[in-house]
């Protein structure tokens, strides 16, 4: 009989303190794991939102023409009547011009420069002859010149493509490769003629 009580005394009794500590430790581990998983999921969601927020910010710095939406914006100019530069006879041109611009804000800004714009367009027209303006190539060249001259009062200098081509064709000894200049932003997208009469 004395052997049985000694066997009971040899096996330690589990105390309720150790059981509670084990349960608390398991709960802490479980909560820490769940919290870490929740943190990682939120971090991934914030990264996606940040990428979405960065995309519009990048679009704001892009030229307006790149993400243009809606109908085009047109700025009609009053008709021009000008004597042409023909020496053999007295000829004149009556030309209606409309500028297509990239935004309504730019159209309003151009309106404030309208006297200078009209002056520049008149100067371009008055140096043309009837022969230059009768064929399509002459009209296209005139449109390019008007596009360049219409933004000059705003301080935007667009290089003349004809002058660039002439400079490239001229024989010059080249030792260094010439870097191409970055194209200057032009808010005037297109020059449209609403009427074109030469008499």
PyMOL commands that place a pseudoatom at each C-alpha (Angstrom):
pseudoatom trace, name=CA, resn=UNK, resi=1, chain=A, elem=C, hetatm=0, pos=[0.000, 0.000, 0.000]
pseudoatom trace, name=CA, resn=UNK, resi=2, chain=A, elem=C, hetatm=0, pos=[2.720, 2.328, 0.570]
pseudoatom trace, name=CA, resn=UNK, resi=3, chain=A, elem=C, hetatm=0, pos=[3.912, 1.836, -3.048]
pseudoatom trace, name=CA, resn=UNK, resi=4, chain=A, elem=C, hetatm=0, pos=[0.779, 3.374, -4.550]
pseudoatom trace, name=CA, resn=UNK, resi=5, chain=A, elem=C, hetatm=0, pos=[0.964, 6.651, -2.665]
pseudoatom trace, name=CA, resn=UNK, resi=6, chain=A, elem=C, hetatm=0, pos=[4.652, 7.005, -3.532]
pseudoatom trace, name=CA, resn=UNK, resi=7, chain=A, elem=C, hetatm=0, pos=[3.846, 6.646, -7.272]
pseudoatom trace, name=CA, resn=UNK, resi=8, chain=A, elem=C, hetatm=0, pos=[1.254, 9.430, -6.959]
pseudoatom trace, name=CA, resn=UNK, resi=9, chain=A, elem=C, hetatm=0, pos=[3.733, 11.610, -5.165]
pseudoatom trace, name=CA, resn=UNK, resi=10, chain=A, elem=C, hetatm=0, pos=[6.385, 10.981, -7.857]
pseudoatom trace, name=CA, resn=UNK, resi=11, chain=A, elem=C, hetatm=0, pos=[4.148, 12.225, -10.744]
pseudoatom trace, name=CA, resn=UNK, resi=12, chain=A, elem=C, hetatm=0, pos=[3.894, 16.024, -10.503]
pseudoatom trace, name=CA, resn=UNK, resi=13, chain=A, elem=C, hetatm=0, pos=[0.466, 17.612, -10.442]
pseudoatom trace, name=CA, resn=UNK, resi=14, chain=A, elem=C, hetatm=0, pos=[-0.257, 20.147, -13.139]
pseudoatom trace, name=CA, resn=UNK, resi=15, chain=A, elem=C, hetatm=0, pos=[-0.858, 23.468, -11.565]
pseudoatom trace, name=CA, resn=UNK, resi=16, chain=A, elem=C, hetatm=0, pos=[-3.604, 25.699, -12.872]
pseudoatom trace, name=CA, resn=UNK, resi=17, chain=A, elem=C, hetatm=0, pos=[-1.063, 28.557, -13.085]
pseudoatom trace, name=CA, resn=UNK, resi=18, chain=A, elem=C, hetatm=0, pos=[0.967, 26.799, -15.772]
pseudoatom trace, name=CA, resn=UNK, resi=19, chain=A, elem=C, hetatm=0, pos=[-2.176, 25.951, -17.719]
pseudoatom trace, name=CA, resn=UNK, resi=20, chain=A, elem=C, hetatm=0, pos=[-3.309, 29.585, -17.726]
pseudoatom trace, name=CA, resn=UNK, resi=21, chain=A, elem=C, hetatm=0, pos=[0.155, 30.789, -18.802]
pseudoatom trace, name=CA, resn=UNK, resi=22, chain=A, elem=C, hetatm=0, pos=[0.142, 28.278, -21.682]
pseudoatom trace, name=CA, resn=UNK, resi=23, chain=A, elem=C, hetatm=0, pos=[-3.285, 29.412, -22.858]
pseudoatom trace, name=CA, resn=UNK, resi=24, chain=A, elem=C, hetatm=0, pos=[-2.315, 33.094, -22.635]
pseudoatom trace, name=CA, resn=UNK, resi=25, chain=A, elem=C, hetatm=0, pos=[0.923, 32.431, -24.568]
pseudoatom trace, name=CA, resn=UNK, resi=26, chain=A, elem=C, hetatm=0, pos=[-1.022, 30.615, -27.296]
pseudoatom trace, name=CA, resn=UNK, resi=27, chain=A, elem=C, hetatm=0, pos=[-3.515, 33.493, -27.521]
pseudoatom trace, name=CA, resn=UNK, resi=28, chain=A, elem=C, hetatm=0, pos=[-0.694, 36.064, -27.714]
pseudoatom trace, name=CA, resn=UNK, resi=29, chain=A, elem=C, hetatm=0, pos=[0.946, 34.109, -30.535]
pseudoatom trace, name=CA, resn=UNK, resi=30, chain=A, elem=C, hetatm=0, pos=[-2.373, 33.805, -32.336]
pseudoatom trace, name=CA, resn=UNK, resi=31, chain=A, elem=C, hetatm=0, pos=[-3.140, 37.515, -31.971]
pseudoatom trace, name=CA, resn=UNK, resi=32, chain=A, elem=C, hetatm=0, pos=[0.378, 38.495, -33.051]
pseudoatom trace, name=CA, resn=UNK, resi=33, chain=A, elem=C, hetatm=0, pos=[0.104, 36.324, -36.155]
pseudoatom trace, name=CA, resn=UNK, resi=34, chain=A, elem=C, hetatm=0, pos=[-3.337, 37.709, -37.014]
pseudoatom trace, name=CA, resn=UNK, resi=35, chain=A, elem=C, hetatm=0, pos=[-2.167, 41.279, -36.401]
pseudoatom trace, name=CA, resn=UNK, resi=36, chain=A, elem=C, hetatm=0, pos=[0.872, 40.744, -38.638]
pseudoatom trace, name=CA, resn=UNK, resi=37, chain=A, elem=C, hetatm=0, pos=[-1.312, 39.313, -41.395]
pseudoatom trace, name=CA, resn=UNK, resi=38, chain=A, elem=C, hetatm=0, pos=[-3.743, 42.249, -41.075]
pseudoatom trace, name=CA, resn=UNK, resi=39, chain=A, elem=C, hetatm=0, pos=[-0.827, 44.717, -41.179]
pseudoatom trace, name=CA, resn=UNK, resi=40, chain=A, elem=C, hetatm=0, pos=[0.561, 43.121, -44.352]
pseudoatom trace, name=CA, resn=UNK, resi=41, chain=A, elem=C, hetatm=0, pos=[-2.857, 43.193, -46.026]
pseudoatom trace, name=CA, resn=UNK, resi=42, chain=A, elem=C, hetatm=0, pos=[-3.378, 46.867, -45.167]
pseudoatom trace, name=CA, resn=UNK, resi=43, chain=A, elem=C, hetatm=0, pos=[0.133, 47.692, -46.336]
pseudoatom trace, name=CA, resn=UNK, resi=44, chain=A, elem=C, hetatm=0, pos=[-0.616, 46.055, -49.709]
pseudoatom trace, name=CA, resn=UNK, resi=45, chain=A, elem=C, hetatm=0, pos=[-3.902, 47.997, -49.982]
pseudoatom trace, name=CA, resn=UNK, resi=46, chain=A, elem=C, hetatm=0, pos=[-2.124, 51.293, -49.211]
pseudoatom trace, name=CA, resn=UNK, resi=47, chain=A, elem=C, hetatm=0, pos=[0.538, 50.522, -51.823]
pseudoatom trace, name=CA, resn=UNK, resi=48, chain=A, elem=C, hetatm=0, pos=[-2.188, 50.010, -54.446]
pseudoatom trace, name=CA, resn=UNK, resi=49, chain=A, elem=C, hetatm=0, pos=[-3.926, 53.262, -53.433]
pseudoatom trace, name=CA, resn=UNK, resi=50, chain=A, elem=C, hetatm=0, pos=[-0.585, 55.077, -53.561]
pseudoatom trace, name=CA, resn=UNK, resi=51, chain=A, elem=C, hetatm=0, pos=[0.025, 53.788, -57.077]
pseudoatom trace, name=CA, resn=UNK, resi=52, chain=A, elem=C, hetatm=0, pos=[-3.442, 54.987, -58.116]
pseudoatom trace, name=CA, resn=UNK, resi=53, chain=A, elem=C, hetatm=0, pos=[-2.789, 58.411, -56.556]
pseudoatom trace, name=CA, resn=UNK, resi=54, chain=A, elem=C, hetatm=0, pos=[0.623, 58.674, -58.258]
pseudoatom trace, name=CA, resn=UNK, resi=55, chain=A, elem=C, hetatm=0, pos=[-0.874, 57.993, -61.703]
pseudoatom trace, name=CA, resn=UNK, resi=56, chain=A, elem=C, hetatm=0, pos=[-3.083, 61.128, -61.713]
pseudoatom trace, name=CA, resn=UNK, resi=57, chain=A, elem=C, hetatm=0, pos=[-0.178, 63.157, -60.329]
pseudoatom trace, name=CA, resn=UNK, resi=58, chain=A, elem=C, hetatm=0, pos=[1.968, 62.004, -63.243]
pseudoatom trace, name=CA, resn=UNK, resi=59, chain=A, elem=C, hetatm=0, pos=[-0.827, 62.924, -65.648]
pseudoatom trace, name=CA, resn=UNK, resi=60, chain=A, elem=C, hetatm=0, pos=[-0.973, 66.465, -64.233]
pseudoatom trace, name=CA, resn=UNK, resi=61, chain=A, elem=C, hetatm=0, pos=[2.641, 67.084, -65.262]
pseudoatom trace, name=CA, resn=UNK, resi=62, chain=A, elem=C, hetatm=0, pos=[2.152, 65.668, -68.774]
pseudoatom trace, name=CA, resn=UNK, resi=63, chain=A, elem=C, hetatm=0, pos=[1.326, 68.070, -71.583]
pseudoatom trace, name=CA, resn=UNK, resi=64, chain=A, elem=C, hetatm=0, pos=[-2.356, 68.807, -71.775]
pseudoatom trace, name=CA, resn=UNK, resi=65, chain=A, elem=C, hetatm=0, pos=[-2.630, 67.499, -75.292]
pseudoatom trace, name=CA, resn=UNK, resi=66, chain=A, elem=C, hetatm=0, pos=[-1.548, 64.052, -74.102]
pseudoatom trace, name=CA, resn=UNK, resi=67, chain=A, elem=C, hetatm=0, pos=[-4.752, 63.482, -72.089]
pseudoatom trace, name=CA, resn=UNK, resi=68, chain=A, elem=C, hetatm=0, pos=[-7.102, 65.736, -73.984]
pseudoatom trace, name=CA, resn=UNK, resi=69, chain=A, elem=C, hetatm=0, pos=[-10.727, 64.757, -73.698]
pseudoatom trace, name=CA, resn=UNK, resi=70, chain=A, elem=C, hetatm=0, pos=[-13.866, 66.293, -75.029]
pseudoatom trace, name=CA, resn=UNK, resi=71, chain=A, elem=C, hetatm=0, pos=[-14.451, 68.341, -78.154]
pseudoatom trace, name=CA, resn=UNK, resi=72, chain=A, elem=C, hetatm=0, pos=[-11.671, 70.457, -79.664]
pseudoatom trace, name=CA, resn=UNK, resi=73, chain=A, elem=C, hetatm=0, pos=[-11.433, 74.135, -78.735]
pseudoatom trace, name=CA, resn=UNK, resi=74, chain=A, elem=C, hetatm=0, pos=[-11.544, 76.592, -81.636]
pseudoatom trace, name=CA, resn=UNK, resi=75, chain=A, elem=C, hetatm=0, pos=[-10.638, 80.275, -81.569]
pseudoatom trace, name=CA, resn=UNK, resi=76, chain=A, elem=C, hetatm=0, pos=[-11.900, 82.067, -84.704]
pseudoatom trace, name=CA, resn=UNK, resi=77, chain=A, elem=C, hetatm=0, pos=[-10.054, 85.228, -85.724]
pseudoatom trace, name=CA, resn=UNK, resi=78, chain=A, elem=C, hetatm=0, pos=[-11.711, 88.130, -87.519]
pseudoatom trace, name=CA, resn=UNK, resi=79, chain=A, elem=C, hetatm=0, pos=[-11.246, 87.843, -91.314]
pseudoatom trace, name=CA, resn=UNK, resi=80, chain=A, elem=C, hetatm=0, pos=[-8.057, 89.310, -92.773]
pseudoatom trace, name=CA, resn=UNK, resi=81, chain=A, elem=C, hetatm=0, pos=[-8.011, 91.415, -95.945]
pseudoatom trace, name=CA, resn=UNK, resi=82, chain=A, elem=C, hetatm=0, pos=[-4.484, 92.239, -97.057]
pseudoatom trace, name=CA, resn=UNK, resi=83, chain=A, elem=C, hetatm=0, pos=[-2.617, 93.457, -100.140]
pseudoatom trace, name=CA, resn=UNK, resi=84, chain=A, elem=C, hetatm=0, pos=[-0.257, 90.777, -101.403]
pseudoatom trace, name=CA, resn=UNK, resi=85, chain=A, elem=C, hetatm=0, pos=[3.397, 91.272, -102.330]
pseudoatom trace, name=CA, resn=UNK, resi=86, chain=A, elem=C, hetatm=0, pos=[2.870, 90.817, -106.098]
pseudoatom trace, name=CA, resn=UNK, resi=87, chain=A, elem=C, hetatm=0, pos=[4.965, 93.360, -108.016]
pseudoatom trace, name=CA, resn=UNK, resi=88, chain=A, elem=C, hetatm=0, pos=[3.395, 92.979, -111.450]
pseudoatom trace, name=CA, resn=UNK, resi=89, chain=A, elem=C, hetatm=0, pos=[-0.193, 93.636, -110.365]
pseudoatom trace, name=CA, resn=UNK, resi=90, chain=A, elem=C, hetatm=0, pos=[-2.188, 94.768, -107.397]
pseudoatom trace, name=CA, resn=UNK, resi=91, chain=A, elem=C, hetatm=0, pos=[-3.688, 91.683, -105.747]
pseudoatom trace, name=CA, resn=UNK, resi=92, chain=A, elem=C, hetatm=0, pos=[-5.198, 91.081, -102.375]
pseudoatom trace, name=CA, resn=UNK, resi=93, chain=A, elem=C, hetatm=0, pos=[-6.278, 88.164, -100.243]
pseudoatom trace, name=CA, resn=UNK, resi=94, chain=A, elem=C, hetatm=0, pos=[-9.221, 87.738, -97.955]
pseudoatom trace, name=CA, resn=UNK, resi=95, chain=A, elem=C, hetatm=0, pos=[-8.510, 84.962, -95.460]
pseudoatom trace, name=CA, resn=UNK, resi=96, chain=A, elem=C, hetatm=0, pos=[-10.576, 83.575, -92.604]
pseudoatom trace, name=CA, resn=UNK, resi=97, chain=A, elem=C, hetatm=0, pos=[-8.519, 81.825, -89.937]
pseudoatom trace, name=CA, resn=UNK, resi=98, chain=A, elem=C, hetatm=0, pos=[-9.503, 79.669, -86.968]
pseudoatom trace, name=CA, resn=UNK, resi=99, chain=A, elem=C, hetatm=0, pos=[-6.972, 78.407, -84.442]
pseudoatom trace, name=CA, resn=UNK, resi=100, chain=A, elem=C, hetatm=0, pos=[-7.450, 75.024, -82.800]
pseudoatom trace, name=CA, resn=UNK, resi=101, chain=A, elem=C, hetatm=0, pos=[-5.983, 75.217, -79.281]
pseudoatom trace, name=CA, resn=UNK, resi=102, chain=A, elem=C, hetatm=0, pos=[-5.447, 72.566, -76.639]
pseudoatom trace, name=CA, resn=UNK, resi=103, chain=A, elem=C, hetatm=0, pos=[-7.682, 73.986, -73.875]
pseudoatom trace, name=CA, resn=UNK, resi=104, chain=A, elem=C, hetatm=0, pos=[-10.365, 76.596, -73.160]
pseudoatom trace, name=CA, resn=UNK, resi=105, chain=A, elem=C, hetatm=0, pos=[-7.944, 78.282, -70.736]
pseudoatom trace, name=CA, resn=UNK, resi=106, chain=A, elem=C, hetatm=0, pos=[-5.396, 78.691, -73.520]
pseudoatom trace, name=CA, resn=UNK, resi=107, chain=A, elem=C, hetatm=0, pos=[-8.087, 80.133, -75.813]
pseudoatom trace, name=CA, resn=UNK, resi=108, chain=A, elem=C, hetatm=0, pos=[-8.841, 82.787, -73.174]
pseudoatom trace, name=CA, resn=UNK, resi=109, chain=A, elem=C, hetatm=0, pos=[-5.146, 83.529, -72.767]
pseudoatom trace, name=CA, resn=UNK, resi=110, chain=A, elem=C, hetatm=0, pos=[-4.707, 83.914, -76.537]
pseudoatom trace, name=CA, resn=UNK, resi=111, chain=A, elem=C, hetatm=0, pos=[-7.636, 86.366, -76.635]
pseudoatom trace, name=CA, resn=UNK, resi=112, chain=A, elem=C, hetatm=0, pos=[-5.712, 88.719, -74.368]
pseudoatom trace, name=CA, resn=UNK, resi=113, chain=A, elem=C, hetatm=0, pos=[-2.850, 88.740, -76.937]
pseudoatom trace, name=CA, resn=UNK, resi=114, chain=A, elem=C, hetatm=0, pos=[-5.144, 89.146, -79.951]
pseudoatom trace, name=CA, resn=UNK, resi=115, chain=A, elem=C, hetatm=0, pos=[-3.890, 92.551, -81.214]
pseudoatom trace, name=CA, resn=UNK, resi=116, chain=A, elem=C, hetatm=0, pos=[-0.311, 91.238, -81.348]
pseudoatom trace, name=CA, resn=UNK, resi=117, chain=A, elem=C, hetatm=0, pos=[-1.430, 87.940, -82.901]
pseudoatom trace, name=CA, resn=UNK, resi=118, chain=A, elem=C, hetatm=0, pos=[-3.402, 89.744, -85.632]
pseudoatom trace, name=CA, resn=UNK, resi=119, chain=A, elem=C, hetatm=0, pos=[-0.402, 91.983, -86.330]
pseudoatom trace, name=CA, resn=UNK, resi=120, chain=A, elem=C, hetatm=0, pos=[1.909, 88.979, -86.743]
pseudoatom trace, name=CA, resn=UNK, resi=121, chain=A, elem=C, hetatm=0, pos=[-0.554, 87.192, -89.038]
pseudoatom trace, name=CA, resn=UNK, resi=122, chain=A, elem=C, hetatm=0, pos=[-0.977, 90.340, -91.172]
pseudoatom trace, name=CA, resn=UNK, resi=123, chain=A, elem=C, hetatm=0, pos=[2.811, 90.660, -91.491]
pseudoatom trace, name=CA, resn=UNK, resi=124, chain=A, elem=C, hetatm=0, pos=[3.060, 87.054, -92.688]
pseudoatom trace, name=CA, resn=UNK, resi=125, chain=A, elem=C, hetatm=0, pos=[0.196, 87.456, -95.170]
pseudoatom trace, name=CA, resn=UNK, resi=126, chain=A, elem=C, hetatm=0, pos=[1.458, 90.740, -96.613]
pseudoatom trace, name=CA, resn=UNK, resi=127, chain=A, elem=C, hetatm=0, pos=[4.799, 89.169, -97.580]
pseudoatom trace, name=CA, resn=UNK, resi=128, chain=A, elem=C, hetatm=0, pos=[3.170, 86.455, -99.678]
pseudoatom trace, name=CA, resn=UNK, resi=129, chain=A, elem=C, hetatm=0, pos=[2.500, 86.545, -103.389]
pseudoatom trace, name=CA, resn=UNK, resi=130, chain=A, elem=C, hetatm=0, pos=[-0.622, 85.179, -105.085]
pseudoatom trace, name=CA, resn=UNK, resi=131, chain=A, elem=C, hetatm=0, pos=[1.423, 82.404, -106.702]
pseudoatom trace, name=CA, resn=UNK, resi=132, chain=A, elem=C, hetatm=0, pos=[2.699, 81.262, -103.314]
pseudoatom trace, name=CA, resn=UNK, resi=133, chain=A, elem=C, hetatm=0, pos=[-0.817, 81.056, -101.898]
pseudoatom trace, name=CA, resn=UNK, resi=134, chain=A, elem=C, hetatm=0, pos=[-2.608, 79.437, -104.831]
pseudoatom trace, name=CA, resn=UNK, resi=135, chain=A, elem=C, hetatm=0, pos=[-1.207, 75.915, -104.427]
pseudoatom trace, name=CA, resn=UNK, resi=136, chain=A, elem=C, hetatm=0, pos=[-1.734, 73.560, -101.501]
pseudoatom trace, name=CA, resn=UNK, resi=137, chain=A, elem=C, hetatm=0, pos=[1.925, 73.535, -100.421]
pseudoatom trace, name=CA, resn=UNK, resi=138, chain=A, elem=C, hetatm=0, pos=[1.845, 77.332, -100.143]
pseudoatom trace, name=CA, resn=UNK, resi=139, chain=A, elem=C, hetatm=0, pos=[-1.258, 77.214, -97.951]
pseudoatom trace, name=CA, resn=UNK, resi=140, chain=A, elem=C, hetatm=0, pos=[0.313, 74.537, -95.722]
pseudoatom trace, name=CA, resn=UNK, resi=141, chain=A, elem=C, hetatm=0, pos=[3.461, 76.634, -95.359]
pseudoatom trace, name=CA, resn=UNK, resi=142, chain=A, elem=C, hetatm=0, pos=[1.312, 79.673, -94.510]
pseudoatom trace, name=CA, resn=UNK, resi=143, chain=A, elem=C, hetatm=0, pos=[-0.555, 77.649, -91.863]
pseudoatom trace, name=CA, resn=UNK, resi=144, chain=A, elem=C, hetatm=0, pos=[2.775, 76.614, -90.267]
pseudoatom trace, name=CA, resn=UNK, resi=145, chain=A, elem=C, hetatm=0, pos=[3.969, 80.229, -90.243]
pseudoatom trace, name=CA, resn=UNK, resi=146, chain=A, elem=C, hetatm=0, pos=[0.695, 81.421, -88.690]
pseudoatom trace, name=CA, resn=UNK, resi=147, chain=A, elem=C, hetatm=0, pos=[0.941, 78.684, -86.056]
pseudoatom trace, name=CA, resn=UNK, resi=148, chain=A, elem=C, hetatm=0, pos=[4.452, 79.877, -85.178]
pseudoatom trace, name=CA, resn=UNK, resi=149, chain=A, elem=C, hetatm=0, pos=[3.590, 83.592, -85.211]
pseudoatom trace, name=CA, resn=UNK, resi=150, chain=A, elem=C, hetatm=0, pos=[0.351, 83.248, -83.217]
pseudoatom trace, name=CA, resn=UNK, resi=151, chain=A, elem=C, hetatm=0, pos=[2.186, 82.116, -80.070]
pseudoatom trace, name=CA, resn=UNK, resi=152, chain=A, elem=C, hetatm=0, pos=[5.194, 84.432, -80.388]
pseudoatom trace, name=CA, resn=UNK, resi=153, chain=A, elem=C, hetatm=0, pos=[3.482, 87.282, -78.420]
pseudoatom trace, name=CA, resn=UNK, resi=154, chain=A, elem=C, hetatm=0, pos=[3.188, 84.857, -75.477]
pseudoatom trace, name=CA, resn=UNK, resi=155, chain=A, elem=C, hetatm=0, pos=[6.949, 84.340, -75.478]
pseudoatom trace, name=CA, resn=UNK, resi=156, chain=A, elem=C, hetatm=0, pos=[6.838, 80.915, -77.138]
pseudoatom trace, name=CA, resn=UNK, resi=157, chain=A, elem=C, hetatm=0, pos=[9.455, 80.663, -79.883]
pseudoatom trace, name=CA, resn=UNK, resi=158, chain=A, elem=C, hetatm=0, pos=[8.843, 77.889, -82.411]
pseudoatom trace, name=CA, resn=UNK, resi=159, chain=A, elem=C, hetatm=0, pos=[11.695, 77.262, -84.825]
pseudoatom trace, name=CA, resn=UNK, resi=160, chain=A, elem=C, hetatm=0, pos=[11.004, 77.573, -88.543]
pseudoatom trace, name=CA, resn=UNK, resi=161, chain=A, elem=C, hetatm=0, pos=[11.335, 74.124, -90.141]
pseudoatom trace, name=CA, resn=UNK, resi=162, chain=A, elem=C, hetatm=0, pos=[12.420, 75.625, -93.488]
pseudoatom trace, name=CA, resn=UNK, resi=163, chain=A, elem=C, hetatm=0, pos=[15.327, 77.435, -91.836]
pseudoatom trace, name=CA, resn=UNK, resi=164, chain=A, elem=C, hetatm=0, pos=[16.362, 74.206, -90.069]
pseudoatom trace, name=CA, resn=UNK, resi=165, chain=A, elem=C, hetatm=0, pos=[16.289, 72.261, -93.355]
pseudoatom trace, name=CA, resn=UNK, resi=166, chain=A, elem=C, hetatm=0, pos=[18.316, 74.963, -95.121]
pseudoatom trace, name=CA, resn=UNK, resi=167, chain=A, elem=C, hetatm=0, pos=[20.892, 74.907, -92.325]
pseudoatom trace, name=CA, resn=UNK, resi=168, chain=A, elem=C, hetatm=0, pos=[21.177, 71.113, -92.613]
pseudoatom trace, name=CA, resn=UNK, resi=169, chain=A, elem=C, hetatm=0, pos=[21.596, 71.265, -96.413]
pseudoatom trace, name=CA, resn=UNK, resi=170, chain=A, elem=C, hetatm=0, pos=[24.315, 73.932, -96.269]
pseudoatom trace, name=CA, resn=UNK, resi=171, chain=A, elem=C, hetatm=0, pos=[27.765, 72.320, -96.592]
pseudoatom trace, name=CA, resn=UNK, resi=172, chain=A, elem=C, hetatm=0, pos=[29.578, 72.794, -93.310]
pseudoatom trace, name=CA, resn=UNK, resi=173, chain=A, elem=C, hetatm=0, pos=[32.413, 70.782, -91.859]
pseudoatom trace, name=CA, resn=UNK, resi=174, chain=A, elem=C, hetatm=0, pos=[30.959, 68.922, -88.929]
pseudoatom trace, name=CA, resn=UNK, resi=175, chain=A, elem=C, hetatm=0, pos=[33.231, 67.627, -86.225]
pseudoatom trace, name=CA, resn=UNK, resi=176, chain=A, elem=C, hetatm=0, pos=[30.634, 67.100, -83.542]
pseudoatom trace, name=CA, resn=UNK, resi=177, chain=A, elem=C, hetatm=0, pos=[27.252, 65.534, -83.842]
pseudoatom trace, name=CA, resn=UNK, resi=178, chain=A, elem=C, hetatm=0, pos=[24.567, 68.102, -83.343]
pseudoatom trace, name=CA, resn=UNK, resi=179, chain=A, elem=C, hetatm=0, pos=[22.005, 67.266, -80.699]
pseudoatom trace, name=CA, resn=UNK, resi=180, chain=A, elem=C, hetatm=0, pos=[18.424, 67.558, -81.789]
pseudoatom trace, name=CA, resn=UNK, resi=181, chain=A, elem=C, hetatm=0, pos=[16.585, 70.181, -79.823]
pseudoatom trace, name=CA, resn=UNK, resi=182, chain=A, elem=C, hetatm=0, pos=[13.537, 69.140, -77.857]
pseudoatom trace, name=CA, resn=UNK, resi=183, chain=A, elem=C, hetatm=0, pos=[10.351, 70.221, -79.596]
pseudoatom trace, name=CA, resn=UNK, resi=184, chain=A, elem=C, hetatm=0, pos=[8.864, 73.355, -78.063]
pseudoatom trace, name=CA, resn=UNK, resi=185, chain=A, elem=C, hetatm=0, pos=[5.346, 73.024, -76.721]
pseudoatom trace, name=CA, resn=UNK, resi=186, chain=A, elem=C, hetatm=0, pos=[2.854, 74.857, -78.928]
pseudoatom trace, name=CA, resn=UNK, resi=187, chain=A, elem=C, hetatm=0, pos=[-0.665, 75.332, -77.530]
pseudoatom trace, name=CA, resn=UNK, resi=188, chain=A, elem=C, hetatm=0, pos=[-1.963, 76.003, -81.057]
pseudoatom trace, name=CA, resn=UNK, resi=189, chain=A, elem=C, hetatm=0, pos=[-2.599, 72.539, -82.446]
pseudoatom trace, name=CA, resn=UNK, resi=190, chain=A, elem=C, hetatm=0, pos=[-3.725, 73.494, -85.925]
pseudoatom trace, name=CA, resn=UNK, resi=191, chain=A, elem=C, hetatm=0, pos=[-4.485, 76.477, -88.174]
pseudoatom trace, name=CA, resn=UNK, resi=192, chain=A, elem=C, hetatm=0, pos=[-7.703, 76.121, -90.157]
pseudoatom trace, name=CA, resn=UNK, resi=193, chain=A, elem=C, hetatm=0, pos=[-8.801, 78.332, -93.043]
pseudoatom trace, name=CA, resn=UNK, resi=194, chain=A, elem=C, hetatm=0, pos=[-12.517, 79.107, -93.096]
pseudoatom trace, name=CA, resn=UNK, resi=195, chain=A, elem=C, hetatm=0, pos=[-12.281, 81.082, -96.349]
pseudoatom trace, name=CA, resn=UNK, resi=196, chain=A, elem=C, hetatm=0, pos=[-9.447, 81.862, -98.747]
pseudoatom trace, name=CA, resn=UNK, resi=197, chain=A, elem=C, hetatm=0, pos=[-10.058, 84.338, -101.580]
pseudoatom trace, name=CA, resn=UNK, resi=198, chain=A, elem=C, hetatm=0, pos=[-7.347, 85.814, -103.780]
pseudoatom trace, name=CA, resn=UNK, resi=199, chain=A, elem=C, hetatm=0, pos=[-8.218, 88.564, -106.267]
for i in range(1, 199): cmd.bond("trace and resi %d" % i, "trace and resi %d" % (i + 1))
show_as sticks, trace
zoom trace
